[in-house]
Amino acid sequence: MSRKQFIESQGASCKNWTWSWSFIKKTKKFIIFGAWDVYDDGNMTLILSEDWEISPKGSRQPGYPQSREHIRLIEQEGYKLKTFPMEYEAAGEEEGAPAKIKTFTPKLSDKKLIRIDNSWYASDQTYATRLPDEVDSKEVFKEGASKTVTVNQYERSAVARAKCLAHHGYKCVVCSFDFEEMYGEIGKNYIHVHHIIPISEIGKEYELNPITDLVPVCPNCHAMIHITRPALSIKQLRQTIESRRLGLLRRGFVYWLRKQEGFN
């Protein structure tokens, strides 16, 4: 089943099947967005950003105005939001090449719409709590410009996150924890993305390389990285973990020896 066939089977339509990002069923008053796996942080999924209005090549994205109108219908006209999962396929190194759908799951899920600054997210909750993830940038990725929601967050690039994870995968680079390996399907594609050089310490726009400047880390390691100022490096936190593990092993070995002595 193609994406078009799936959307039509739900009674929804769009202006153009080639470039549309979202779809509408007026009689039932609901909007459908595809939810990319690389934009899913396990808590909510980025479905539209004002940064997407202009392509990396500088041209207007034809799908943006339609999706922006669909967002307005959800926010102001009482339309419901539904999404279906899509798996991202890297488009190659050609600048401005469009993202490709590797595969998708033909199943709709009801979601809540959440806006954070210039981006809209689909969530299972009315309010989604996000740990200070450090990401969100274009083929030249501009980072910086601190912003405030409830806690300080930083300008992010969904494209930068996608490229980082397409290269590094979803396993924590510090402790090697893999959410899908531990939790199965519900943990698939859940991971934080960390700026190796904290944006808060740069304080100005800079060109970001998503392969060398960003790495996947689990929420626990991410929190520990930022528990000190300046933040710990990946190497420092790895050394801390290894030191703790070695200490625990030594204590366990001493305990075992004492038990053996007690039996003799």
C-alpha positions, -999 to +999 in steps of 0.1 A: +000+000+000+014+034-010+011+065+013-015+079-011-036+048-009-034+047+028-045+084+032-073+079+007-085+048+026-089+072+056-111+095+035-085+123+036-071+144+008-045+171+000-037+196-027-008+177-042+003+141-035+039+148-044+047+176-020+020+176+006+031+171+042-003+169+058-038+158+049-074+167+058-108+151+062-133+179+064-164+158+071-148+143+103-127+174+111-093+158+115-058+165+101-032+138+094+005+144+096+033+119+089+055+115+119+092+110+111+111+086+134+141+109+135+120+137+149+105+115+177+122+119+211+100+093+227+078+120+243+066+139+213+073+142+176+081+174+156+056+176+128+061+212+115+085+241+120+087+276+106+122+268+097+108+244+070+091+272+051+123+278+030+143+249+016+181+246+020+184+258-016+165+290-007+132+282-024+098+282-007+085+247+002+052+241-015+039+219+013+045+245+040+014+268+035-010+239+034+004+224+066+004+258+083-033+261+074-039+226+088-022+236+120-045+267+122-075+244+118-064+223+148-056+253+169-086+275+161-113+254+144-114+223+166-099+198+142-083+167+157-047+157+150-038+122+139-004+109+129+012+078+113+048+067+117+073+072+089+109+059+088+134+084+074+158+075+046+188+097+042+186+115+009+224+115+002+249+143+003+234+164-024+226+198-009+189+204-006+179+169-015+145+161-001+140+136+026+127+102+015+103+078+032+120+045+037+088+029+050+057+039+069+031+022+092-004+025+079-020+031+113-034+064+126-029+075+162-048+104+180-024+131+192-024+164+211-008+194+194+018+213+213+035+245+201+070+254+214+081+287+199+082+283+161+076+245+161+046+222+165+048+188+180+024+158+182+022+143+217+001+117+236-001+143+264-017+177+266+016+190+281+048+172+274+078+174+297+111+176+279+145+172+296+169+198+283+177+181+250+202+203+232+193+202+197+174+216+169+196+236+121+197+235+072+225+222+052+245+250+069+233+245+104+230+277+125+229+272+162+225+297+190+198+322+200+187+311+235+150+311+241+127+305+271+097+282+274+093+271+310+130+264+313+157+277+290+159+258+257+180+265+227+173+269+190+171+235+175+173+219+141+153+188+134+175+183+103+207+184+123+192+158+147+182+136+118+216+137+102+233+130+136+212+100+143+214+087+107+252+086+112+256+076+149+225+056+155+204+055+187+228+040+213+242+063+240+278+071+232+286+073+269+271+042+285+260+023+254+224+021+266+199+012+238+163+020+245+149-004+218+171-032+230+159-028+266+122-018+261+114-032+227+092-013+202+082+014+227+118+024+231+126+026+194+143+058+182+142+073+217+174+092+225+187+126+233+211+145+211+239+164+228+260+193+215+296+185+223+303+222+227+274+236+247+255+263+229+253+283+262+291+286+262+292+297+225+266+325+228+266+332+191+256+316+158+280+292+144+281+265+116+272+232+131+284+199+117+258+173+129+283+144+125+311+158+145+294+183+168+264+162+179+262+128+196+234+106+209+232+102+247+206+087+270+187+111+293+206+100+324+240+106+309+227+138+293+216+151+328+250+141+343+269+159+316+252+191+325+252+187+362+285+206+364+297+239+350+315+237+327+297+206+315+315+173+315+330+160+283+319+127+269+354+113+278+352+126+314+318+110+320+329+077+305+359+077+328+336+084+358+314+055+349+343+031+343+358+042+376+326+035+395+321+002+378+357-008+387+351+002+423+319-018+425+336-048+410+364-045+436+340-042+465+320-072+451+352-092+449+362-083+485+327-092+497+329-126+479+364-133+494+351-126+529+322-149+524+345-176+512+367-171+543+337-174+565+328-207+550+364-221+556 
